[in-house]
Amino acid sequence: VQLQASGGGLVQAGGSLRLSCVASGSTSSMHAMGWYRQAPGQQRELVATVSSGGDIVYADSVKGRFTISRENAKNTVYLQMNSLKPEDTAVYYCKYRRYSGSTGINYWGKGTLVTVSS
């Protein structure tokens, strides 16, 4: 599975950005897609994920500000980020988890940088 993420950039605090991630290759009907982020000196953390069944999980820090959505026909997941804060500054990574029975394999995109200025 190959992942192509886009939409990062520089924005002022309070602004908005929309990230997109397209999956291609050996995709599966049983999967989850989502976004993680890693700030300098920090561990990679969950931002939001959505399963092929539509189950959504958000990190507490982004609830009410970020919205994850998907277009199954396009194997695409989006992350609409509103009311951005300087602490949202990070490299955002798209992740695709393909399930096979009780196991799964993770695929990661290269990451897109989001910088929020104060």
ABEGO torsion letter per residue (X at the ends): XBBBBBGBEBBBBGBBBBBBBBBBEBBBABBBBBBBBBBBGBBBBBABBBBAAGBBBBBAAABGABBBBBBAAAGBBBBBBBGBBAAABBBBBBBBBBBBEABBBBBBBAEBBBBBBX
